[in-house]
Amino acid sequence: MSTSGDTATTTLTRPAARQRATSDIELRHLTRSFGEIRAVDDVSFTVTAGQLTGFVGGNGAGKTTTMRMLMGVLSPTAGEVLWGGRPITALDRRRFGYMPEERGLYPKQGVLDQLVYLGRLRGLSASAARSSVTTHLERLGLAERAKDHVEKLSLGNQQRVQIIAALMGEPRALVLDEPFSGLDPAAVDNMADLLREHTAHGVPVLFSSHQLDLVERLCERLVVLATGRVVAAGTPDELRATSVSRHRLVLSGDAGWVRGITGVHAVDVDGHTALIEVVEPGAGRALLEEALRRGEVHEFSPQRPSLAQIYREVTA
């Protein structure tokens, strides 16, 4: 076989070697009580392979407790976690990348040495761990801080080190609790690119965040938790379809009269402009007819609801 032929074979087979056997993560009726307090109450959803799933909810909603049960840090009071359609095992979880809410770093140890050590604990060889760590330090802008002690880093840079600990190697799934907290815009973009590279290889990714605009921008699916229960779940478009219809109305005259139209809620009125919600069938048409009777209508357009609006509606 010729050298050129060998090269061609290597080139063709390399992408296949990077493919990972991946599966969905299924949470079925997970419940966790602490004494009389039910922190997580019958939570069920799926983290689909190859997708970013955003997990949102207010403080105390139960997100961290749910993720800890997924990872086996806490035992559920009831319910189960499935991986590939079967009950998840400790061995399965060893191949997951997990970033907990609390940083688990040694403050007086150097960044590179610490991450290589953590990689070895996850089963990587010394050379593979060093290679993976070095690559991620460069990707997240920490290459020049590799020998610094963690305690010498800013909180944002400590967050990057914790992220690398979760991402190195080839995790079969990623479970990340507030991974974007404290990151500057450049680091957020780098982190988003890294997560997309993992989902491109079929890895399911679940991450929690209070940054709703970021979740809306990145995620294919969303799960909204309130008081320990799932109150909404689906794609952004599916959630928008359940949202109250809003329109922007711009008139030639004052728009204050819209407050008196039956079936319409005036969210905001400012001079010639009104943001309204149509809460009864046919009310939008009646509003437009009245506006045309009163004068010129410069704009009457539907407004795409933001995740923040949807979140307020489902958690109210």
Salt bridges, closest charged atoms under 4 A:
GLU26 OE1 - ARG28 NH2 3.32
ASP41 OD1 - ARG38 NH1 3.37
ASP41 OD2 - ARG229 NH1 2.94
ASP42 OD1 - HIS29 ND1 2.81
ASP92 OD2 - ARG86 NH1 2.72
GLU101 OE1 - ARG68 NH2 4.00
GLU102 OE2 - ARG68 NH2 2.57
ASP148 OD2 - ARG145 NE 2.36
GLU151 OE1 - LYS108 NZ 3.28
GLU178 OE2 - HIS210 ND1 2.81
ASP184 OD2 - ARG160 NH2 2.76
ASP193 OD1 - ARG196 NH1 3.46
GLU197 OE2 - ARG139 NH2 2.77
GLU216 OE2 - ARG240 NH2 2.73
ASP237 OD1 - ARG240 NH1 3.20
GLU277 OE2 - ARG246 NE 2.89
GLU289 OE2 - ARG285 NE 3.29
GLU290 OE2 - ARG293 NH2 2.61
GLU290 OE2 - ARG294 NE 2.83
GLU299 OE1 - ARG248 NH1 2.55
